Amino acid sequence: MKLRTKLVALSLLTLLLPWSGWKLLQELERFLRETQEEALLASARTLAGALPVEYQTRLLFAPDLQAPLRTLERPPVLDGYVDDWPDAAHGLEFSSEDSELSVMFISGDYGGRLYLLLEIVEASRGQESSSVSAVPETPGGVVLLARNPRGLFSFTIRPEAPGPLQLHGEGSDSGQLEGYWLERENGYRLELSLPLSAENTDISFQVGDSSGGHEDAAQRVAGPLADPDRPAWISLTTRWQGLSDWFARSESASAHTWLVDSNGWIMADSESPSGQQEHSPVTLHKTTWLQRSLYRLVAGERTELTGETSVNPVRLSDKVVLQALSGNDAVGWSQDLESAFVWNTVAVPVLLQGDIQGAIVMQSSSDGLLLVTNRALGRLLFTTLALTFGLAAGLWYFASRLSRRVRRLSEAVSQAMEEGVDLEVLPLRNDRDELGELARNNQKLLRAVADYSQYLQTLAGKLSHELKTPLAITRSSLDNLSNESLDSGARRFLERAQEGVERQAAIVRAMSEASRLEAAMGAADWEIASLSDLVKHCCDGYGSVHEGRVLTTRIPAEPMRLFCAPDLLAQALDKLVDNAMSLSGLEDEISVILQRTDQQYELVVRNTGSRLPAELQERLFDSLVSLRDKRGEGPHLGLGLYIVRLVAEAHKGAVRARNLAGENGVEFVITLPC
């Protein structure tokens, strides 16, 4: 992995900054929520324990069957639809014994007049194919009773066809009932306006099955009058305005408080209309889906998404209220789908005489919580991500510059080692950092290596020159001594001394040859010659010199013209073949191959039976380096492959060596440009 890649990868660790900020934001959110929960729970417990005695008594002696009397904003249009009724999904429900007939009852008040809504569902009607527009002649219908301090009023509703209703009660002063009968697929709906005041009025009714087609249809009834186990009268209750005002005075400005009975019906509401209090409208701050999604990531699964809620609910039945009515304190969080509103809802049970008679529900609207969190998250993410990317960019630039400087220095050092350029042009020598010091040390090292290489290159010539005179004196002395009469023992020592002198003379001749070759490299005769003929002629000579050795050749028939010094090339080929012969055994094979590639000739010498040490392959062609594992009788100074390199470089070519695959031998290749 490159230095730049490593530093850029290291810079990714800075992503821990936004991650830690994210975790900090989650902890901050959790802390704020817990603080708000505890404060709201404490307020709810205080209100539950400090309820006025009057309303405690009302809870204790509340009717067993009661229905909230909705305060209508306008008189409902008597058309059988529920558009005019707030929170129409909650009402008193009654059903027949076989559950085939069910009724939902809703009551409302506008201008002191009582309005009722009855929604009847007949399960057997969905199985009939009769027309829904005609009312079958069955005992079905509705018997409605109402009582107040004025007396008892009775109405029997059994129209001949769906539509508007106008009928008089059975008493002389019952007045005229108005309404509408709306047929539906699985039943019908009655919307009624009674000529009675809603205050202090109790209602009872009985609904008969009007679906027909069943033997027991006449016996199927539902409603308070039809259930002997439930009270026959429904008490219509209004909000306890006094307690609502007490809640409004006792609570904080941002909290909303309800008192619900044991069935979840709202008995008091801190935001109930009152002539003594005015509530400013709530401003909803719209947020984007991204902001809401980010907030949900921060808040986790602790926040439920809520759609449209009832403006004026009459019953609370969510899990927080149900948990409180079961005897436990409860906390819940919810978030509006479209706005920045977050609600914290708490509920605590109201215990009177050891029984749960209701619950105090408080809800705090945290409009700023989502916005503040999103703003903090935005600032945090922007700051940390900007820091991360800035640091990554800075590290990338630093790594790129450092990598570029190191590459320049490396290329210059390699060029100085291969081509012998002037060391004074080595880059970074004047820099004051560690790379500048490295460049100066490399300059010193390369200068020392160049001086040592020059010394080694001239060592052979110097030694050959200095050793010629002592060798001549030693040889002449031994020749004179051989003319003397010596016994057999002395004669044997004389022969060994003469043999050693001959070996020393051979060494001197080899060193002289290398020196002469270096000196004569520029004075060689250059001409255009046939490389294939030259190699073939040399190989013919090798066959006669090395009889008994396996020598194979592969030389193209084409002339393969080359401007060269034939004598130098022949000498280089001699060195390679001699090296292959000396490093292999009699059973090994020597191959000489001449071939042409794209823009160059390749002269290849291969032999089996030997391997090159991997750690010293780059030094094979240096002066005075010998890597022979098998040494012949002749002296080996490590000058042969050095001469081959000089010849190849003189022809603007190169020489390389490698081990063949499968440990099958060694290959030397001289490449010459065409």
N, C-alpha and C positions, 0 to 999 in steps of 0.2 A: 504494500500500500504506500502510495506516495505521501510525502510530507504534507502537501496541501490537503489531501484527502483526510489524513489523520487529524489535522488541526480543525478542519470543518466538522468532522465527526465529533471531535472533542467539544466544539462549540455547541453541539446539540444538548450538552448537559445543562446549558443555560435555560432549556425548557423547564427545568425544575423550578425556575422562578415563577412563571405563570401557574404551574401546577400547585406550588406552595401558596401562591396568592389565592388560587381557586379554593383550596382547602381552608385557608383563613377566612375567605368570604363565606363558605358554608358554615364554619364555626360561628362566625359573627351572626349569620342569619339564625342559626339554632339558638344562640344566646338571646337575641332580640325576641325570638318567638317564646322561649321559655319565660323570659321576663314578663312579656305581655300576658301570657297564659296565667302565670301566678298572680299578677295584679288583677286580672279579670275574675279569676276564681275566688280571690279574696273578697272582691266586691260582691260577687254573687252569693257567697256564703253569708256575708254580712246582711244582705237584703233578705235572704231566706230566714235568717234568725231574727230579723227585726220587723217582720210583717206586722202591720197594725192588727190589733185584736179583732176588730170588726171583720177584716177579710180572712183572718184565720177561722173565725166562726163560720163565715160563708163557705169556706172550703170544707169544713167538717160536716156541715149540714147541707151540702149542695145536693140538688135533686139527682136521683140515680139516672134519669134520662133527660138530657138537656141538649139543646142545639143552639149554636151561636146565631144571633140575629144580625145578619150583615147590614152594614150601613151603606146603602146604595148611593152612588154619586148622582144618578138621574133616574127618573122612573123608567123601569124596564119596558121595552116594547113587547107586548104580549104576542109572541110569534112562535113560541116553543123552542127557541134557541138560547144558548147560555152566554151569548156575547156580553150581555149586560150584567152578568153575575160575577163578582170577584171570587177567585179561588173556588171555582165551581167543581173542582175535582174532589173536594172534601165535603161530605155530608153524612147524615145518619143513614145507616143502611139496615134494611129489614128483608127477610126472605121467608118463604114458605117452608114447611117442614121437610119437603123433598127437594128444596133448593131449586125448583124449577121456575119459581117466580121470585123476583127480588125488586126492591124499591129503594131509591136514594132520595132523601128529603133534605131540602135547602129552604131556608127562610131569609127574608130581607125586609128592610124598612126604608121607606122614603116618604118624607113629609108626614110622618105619623100613620101611614097606611101600610098594611101588612101584605107582603107578596110571598108566594110559595112557588116552589119548583119541585115537581115529582117526576123522577125518571124511572120508568117501569121497564124491566127486562123480563121477557117470557122466553125461556129456553126452548120450549116446544114450538114457538112460532117459527123459528128458523127451519123446522122440519116440515112446515105446511107450505103448500103451493097456492093457497087462497090469496086473493087480491088484498093488498094492504090498505086500499082506499075504502073498503067497506067494513063496517063494524059488525061482526057476527052477532047473531041473536043468542047470546049466552048470558049467564048471570054475572059476567064480568062488569067492572066499573069501579068507581071510587066513592066511598062514603067518608065524608070529611066532617069532623066535629071541631068546634072552637069554643072556648069558654074564657070569660073575663069577668070583672065585677058587674058588667051589665047583664050577664046571663049566659045561657048555653045556645049555641048556634049549630045547625046541622045542614049539610048540603050533600045531595046525592048526584054524582056526575056520571051520566051514562048517555053520551050523545049518540045520535043516529049516524053521524058521519064526522070525520076529522074536520077541524077548523075552529073558528071562534066560538066561544061559549058565553052565554048570558043566561043565568038562572037565578031564581030566588030560593032562599032557604026555606026550611020547613016551618019555621016560626013566623009569626006575623011581622016581627020587627027585625028579621034576619038581614034584610037588605038584599041588594043584587050582587051576585058574584060574577066577575068577568074573568075570562081566561082564553086559553087556546090549547086545543088537542092536536099534537103533532105525531103522526104515525112514523115509526122508524122500522128498519128491517127486522130488528129483534125485539120490538116492543113499541112503546110510545112515550111521549113526554107531555106533561101538563104544566103549563105556566099560568098561575092564578093570581088575581088581585081580589082580596077580601075586603068587604065593607066594614072593616074593623080596625081599631087602633092596635099597633104592634105592642104597646106597653101593657104588661100584666096579662098577656094572653097565652093560653096553653092550647096546643093542637094535638089532635088524635085523628087517625084515619085508618081505613082498611081498604086494600086493593084486591079485587077478585080477578081471577084468570079469565081473560077474554079471548084466548087463542082458539078455543073450541076443539072439537075432534077427539076429545078424551073423556072417558067416563068420569074421571075424578076432577075435571076442570071446574065443576061447580063447587067443589069442596076446597079448592086451592086458593088460599088467601094469604096476604102478607100485610104487615103493618102493626102498630102498637095495639090496636083493638083485636088483632088476630093472634097475638102472642100472650098466652095466659101467664107466662113466666116473667114478663117485663111489665113495668107500669104502663097504664093505658094512656097517660098524658105526657106530651113532650113540652118541657118548659123552655120557652124562648128566652135566652139570656143575652143581655147586652154587655158590652165591655164595662168593667168597673172603673168608671172615669176617675173616681177619687183615688183609687190605687194607681191608675195610670199617671195622674198628676204627681202623686207621691214618688213614683219611679222617676219621672222627669226631673223632679227637684233633687233626687238623691244620686242619680247616676252622673258619670262624666259626660262631657259634651260629645265624645266620639263613640259612645256605647249606646246600644239599643237593648231594652230590657222587656221581657215578656214573663207573665205568670201563666202557666198552663195547668189544667187540672189533670187528674189521673188518666184521662183519655186523650190528652194532648190538645184539647180545645183551649184557645187563648182566652183568658179571663181578663187580663189587663195588658196594656201595651203602652210603653213610655212615649210612643209617637202617635197615640190616638188623638184625633182632633179635639182641641180645647180652645175655648175662647181666650185663655190666659197665656198661651204659648204659641210661638211661631217658630217654625223650623225652616232654615234656609235650604234651598235645593242643593242636592249633592252634585258636585261637578265631577264627571267621569272623564278621566284622562285616557284617550285612546292610545293604544300601544300596538306595535307591529307584532306579527307572529314570531319574529326572531327574538324580540324582547321577552315575550311570554314563554317561549321555549327555553331561553337561557335561564329565566327565573325558575322554571320547573326543574331544570338541571341542578340549580343551586339548592332549591328546596327539597328535591328528591320526590318521593312518592307520598309525602306528608300532606300535600295539597290536592284537594279534589277540584276538578273543573265543573263549574255549574253554569247552566244556561240561564234562560230568563226565569226570574223568580217572581212570585206574586207580590204585587205592590202592597196589598192589604190582606195578608193571610189570615185565615180563621183557625187553622190547625197546624201544629208543628209535629211532624212525624219522622224526622230524620233520625239517624242512628245515635246522634248525641243526645237528643231528647229521650229516646227509648232507653238508652243506658242510664240516664238520670232517673227515669221513672221506675227503673229496676232497683234503684238504691245506691248507685255509684256516681261519683263526679265524672264528668266527661268533657273532653276537649276535642275540637275539630277545626280544620282549616279548609277554606275553599277559595277559589279564584274565579273571577268572572272571565268568560270566554273572550270578550272583546275589549275590555277596559283594563285599567291598572289596579282595579279594586281587588284586595285580598281581605277575606273576612276570617276573624277568629271567633269561634262560637264555643261558649262554655255553658254547661248546665249542671245544676246541683239540685238534689231532691229537697222537697219541703216536707219535713217530718212533723206530724201533729199527733200527739197521744200515741206515739210509737208506730204509726202507719204513714205510708207515703201518700200524701193527699195531692201532690202536684210537684212542679219543678219551677225553679227560677232559671230562665235562659237569658244569657247576655251575649251580645254580638258586637264586636268592635271592628269597625271598618278601617283597615290600614291602607288608605289610599297612597300614602307616601312610602310604604314599605317596599312595594314593588318598584316604584320609581327610583328610590334611593339605592336599592340593591342593583338595579340595572345601571344606574349612573356609576356606582362604585365599581361594578363589574366591568363596565365599559372603560373607565379610566384605568383600572388595574390591568385588564387585558391589553389595552392599547400601550400602556407604559411598558409592561413586561415583554410583550411581543416585539415592540419597537426596540427595546434593549436587546432582546435575543437576536433579532435580525441584524441590528447594528453591530453587535459583537461578532456575529457570524461573518458579516461582511468584512469587518476589520480583521478578523483572524484569517479570512480567505485572502485578503489583500496582502497581509503580512506573510502568510504562507507562500503565496505566489511570488512575492518579491524575494523571499528567502530561498525558495526553490530555484528561482531563476538565477540568483547569484551563485548558489551551490553548483548548478548545472554549468554556468560559465566557467567556474573554477575547475570543475571536473573535466570539461572538454579541453580547456587550456592545458591542464596537466597531462591528459592523454595525448594531446597533440605534441607536447614537448617531449614526451617519452618516445613517441613513434617517429616523429619527423625531426626532432632536434631543433625546434625553433628557439629563438632568443628568449632566455628566461626573463629578461627585463620587461617584456610585454605581458607578463603574467598578470591577470586582472586581480582587483581587490587588494593589491599589496599596500595601498595607502589608506585603506579603511581602518577605523579604530576599534572595530568590534572583534568578536571571536573569529569571524570569517577572514578578516584582514590578517590576524595573527596566523591563522591556518595557511593563508596564501603565502605569507613570508616564510613559514616553516617549510612549505612545499618547495619554495624556490631554493632554500638552502639544501633540501634533500635532493632535488633534481640536479643541482649543481654538483653535489657530491657524487651522485650516481653517474653523471656524465663524465666527471673526472676519472672515476674508477673504471668506467667502460672504456674510456680512451686509453687508460693505463693497460687494461687487459688486452686491448686491440694491438697495442705496440709492444706488449710483453714478449710475444713470440719472436718478433724481429730482434729485439734487444738480446734476448737469451741466445738466439741462434748466432748472433754476431759475437757475443762474449764467449760462447762455448766452443767456437771453431778452433781457436788457438790451443786451449788446453787439450782438446781432443786430438789435435794433430800431434802435439808433443807426446801424449800418452800412446797413441798408435805407433809412432816411430820408435818409441822406447820398447814397446812390446815386440815390434818387428825385429829390432836389434837383439832383443833377448831371445827370440825364437831361433836365432842363428847360433846361439851358444849350446854347448852340450849340457843337457839337463836330464836328470833322472825322470822316471815315469811319473812320480808324484808331483814334481815341479812342473813337468810338461802339462799335466792335467790342470793345474791352477792357471798356467799361462793361457791355455785354451779358453778357460772360463773368463779370464780377464779380457781376452780378445773378443769373445762373444758379447760381453757387457759393453765394450767400446763400440761395437757395431750397432748395438741397440741405441746407445746414446747418439751415434752418428745419424741413425734413422730418425730419431726425435728431432735432431737439429735440422735435418733436411725437411721434415714435415713443417717445422716452424718457419723455415726459410721459404718454403713453398707458399705458405699462407701469407707471409709478408710480401713475397713477390707478386702474389695474385692481387692483393689489395693495391699494390703500387702500379701493377700493370693493367688494372681494370679499365682505366681511362685510355690506355694506349693499345687496347685490343683492336684487331681488325674487324670492322663491322661491314656486313654485306647482306644481300637478300639471298637466303638459302632455303633449301627444301628441308623442313623440319622432319618430315617423315623419313627421308633418305638418311639424315643425320642419325636419327634414333635407330634405324634399321642397321646401319653400319656399326654402331656401337654395340648393339645386341649381338651381332654376329661375332664380334670380338669377345664378348663375355662368355659365349658358349664354348669357345676354344680355351679360354683361360680357366674357367670353372667347370672342368669336365666332371661328370658324375652328378651335377646339380640340376634340379628341375627348373628350367627357365622357360616361361611362356610369354609370348608377345602378341599384342593386338595393335597393329599399325595400319592406318588407312592407306589405300593405294594412291590417293590424291597427293600432290606435292606438298600442300600446306605451307605456302611461302611465308617467310618471316624475316624481317630485318633484324639481324642478330649478330652476335659474336659466336660463331660455331665452336671455336675452341673452348670458350668459357662454358657453353651449354654442355659440351661433351664432358668437360671436367665435372660439372655439377651432377650429371647423370652417373658418371663413374662413382662419385661419392655416395649417391643414393643406393646404387646397386651393391657397392662394396659394404655399405652399412647393413643392407638387407641380408647379404650373404653371411656376414659375421654374426648377426643376431639370430640366425635360424640354423637348424640342423640339416643334415644331409637328406633327410626324408621330407623336409618342408619345400614348399613351392614358392618360386619368385615369379612375379608377373610384372611386365612392363607394358603400359597401355598409353597410347597417344590418341586423343580425341578432341573434337572441336565442339564447343558449346556456342552460346549466342554470339558473343563478341570476343572470344578468347580461346586459346589452345590450353589443353590440360595434359601434362605429362605425369602419369601416375606410376608409382613403383609400390607394389604390395608384396608382402611376405607373410607366410604363416609361421606359427611356432613361437611368437613373442608378443609381449604387450608393453604399452607405454605406461609408466606411472602417472596417474591422473594429476597428482599434485605438482608435477614438474613439466607438464606438456608445454607450458608457455615459455620455458627456458631452454627448450631443445636447441634452438638455433642461435643461442648466445655463444660467445667465444669461450673456450676452455671449459665447456660443460659436456660431460660424458655420462650417459645413463645406461651403459651397457651392463646387462646382467651376465652375459657370456663374453668373455674376453679371449681373443685369439692370441697368437704368439706375438704379433706386432704391437708396437706402442700406440695408444689411443689418447690423444690430448684433448678431444672434444672440439677439433677444428673443422672436421668434415662438414657437418651440418651448418656450421657458421659460414663456410665457403659457399655452400648451396644458397643460403639466404642472400649473400652478397651478389651472387650471379643473378638471382631472380630479381633483386631490387635494381641491379644495373639494367635489366631489360624492362623496367617499370612493371614488374610482375610481383608475385608473392609466393610464398611456400607455406604449406600447413601440413600438419600430421594429426592423425586420429586413429583410435582403435576401431577395428572392424566389429560389426555386430556379432554377438554370439561367441566372443572370444576366439575369433577365427584369424587374428593376425593384426598387422599394422599397415597403414596406408600413408604414403607421402605423396603430396600433390604439388607440382609447380604449375602456376597459372601464368600465362604469357598473353598479353593483349595482341590481337590479330594486327 
